[in-house]
Amino acid sequence: MRLLKDLLYKAGATEIHGSTNLAVMSITADSREAQKNGLFVAVRGTRSDGHTYIDQVIESGVIAVVCEVLPSELKEKVTYVLVKDPSFALAIIASNFFDNPSEKLKVIGVTGTNGKTTTTTLLHDLYAALGYPCGLLSTVVNRISTEIIPSTHTTPDAVQLQALLDKMVKAGCSHVFMEVSSHAVVQNRIAGVTFSGGIFTNITHDHLDYHQTFENYLEAKHSFFTSLSSDAFALINRDDENGDRMAESIRPEITTYGLSQASDFHCKILEKQLGGMMLRIDEQDVWTHLIGTFNAYNLLAVYGTAILLGEDKIRVLTALSNLRSVEGRFQYVKSDEGVTAIVDYAHTPDALINVLNTIRDIRTGNEQVITLVGCGGDRDKAKRPEMARIAASMSDKVILTSDNPRSEDPVQIIQEMRAGVDPADSRKVLCITDRREAIRTASMMGKSGDIILVAGKGHEKYQEIKGVKHPFDDMAELTEIFNQNGN
């Protein structure tokens, strides 16, 4: 319970109609969750406008409404608060409601197109190994110390986010590592969070269905860094061509990391194998169980963050050498016949290139690379032909299949992908709509030494078709097929 006048601190109220000396028991921007003696924030979304539900939530017992436009009729015993930006107000109100939990934690935000999940998860695992109770907010899962909470979004909504941070404070967490999506920045979900640092991994073509232009997408990422205070740190990937853009006009001191450009934290790959790689980080050799140049960047970002947070170099490198790969990120299984299958979340052109380059680097002979890939429905259509083109040009055989078609026709999605294949590579490509059948076919095509890449879904345990989520797990499918073939 909080008094309304306290909740409105720094929320940007321009007009108030009614008393602010009210005890508010809950807050929400979802009319279905409105409660008696609660506060409702009317946010304009992409699919609905919270203003249309104001009368409905008042009937549910709401005593305060925060909105951009006042209703034509103001109800008695209800306080109306006018603000310019309800989504921003919601984030600040949520933080105030939970007594500003991020101010009691060291919250590190990770943003970029690829590498967010791996970097945040590795940071969480590193700090847990160093003895810290810590929290994780990621695409795959949320963690509060040892408690696991399912994740529904890359970055939770403002109320859920503050509630989770509050639980982390109460659980005794000292550090929190969280993914910061471009959607979350634009929608002000993180506006109420005090960050101790921010990490930029990279930026490539993605989410243009939402942002419309690459410039808008770039600015969404950049605005996360402009929101950081001068007390925070900004750790920027110097090798990414947009790293300098992220560093423009920001208040924190800028620290860089990279493999090729001169940077504050530098890494060199000395050896690559399927089971791991040898890295030289700040003149110290360290073996890691992770593989791939992209993971060298992730590990270097983790190392740099730990050093910026004051940890001992040798302790960090020792713990780093024991870290394991994140579920659905270059996760592999081998059959009795010697076929290696790799499951990876690669769902953008750049991520697919990174994974296929990593596979190329660990090939030892004439192994075939068989790539299975699809593209999600109701998402950025521009990348569909590019994903298929990359797969066909960098693989020996390709199967185009369904990812999460959502409301779209999966056959149409596959046709749009196939249109991007170079005619010279056309003979390599099969189209199999059923993902289970596609995985089975790829497994049958593989011979001893061959490498099968199943890309796009990674850690996901479902396939969404026509609005229904059906249980589906790429790794489980592969494991079952390999076990059947081995019997």
Secondary structure, 3 states (H helix, E strand, C coil): CEEHHHHCCCCCEEEEECCCCCEECEEECCHHHCCCCEEEECCECCCCEHHHHHHHHHHCCCCEEEECCCCCCCCCCCEEEEECCHHHHHHHHHHHHCCCHHHHCEEEEEECCCCHHHHHHHHHHHHHHCCCCEEEECCCEEEECCEEEECCCCCCCHHHHHHHHHHHHHCCCCEEEEECCHHHHHCCCCCCCCCCEEEECCCCCCCHHHHCCHHHHHHHHHHHHHCCCCCCEEEEECCCCCHHHHCCCCCCEEEEEECCCCCCEEEEEEEEECCEEEEEECCEEEEECCCCHHHHHHHHHHHHHHHHCCCCHHHHHHHHCCCCCCCCCCEEEECCCCCEEEEECCCCHHHHHHHHHHHHHHCCCCCCEEEEECCCCCCCCCHHHHHHHHHHHHCCEEEECCCCCECCCHHHHHHHHHCCCCHHHHHHEEECCCHHHHHHHHHHHCCCCCEEEEECCCCCCEEEECCEEEECCHHHHHHHHHHHHHC
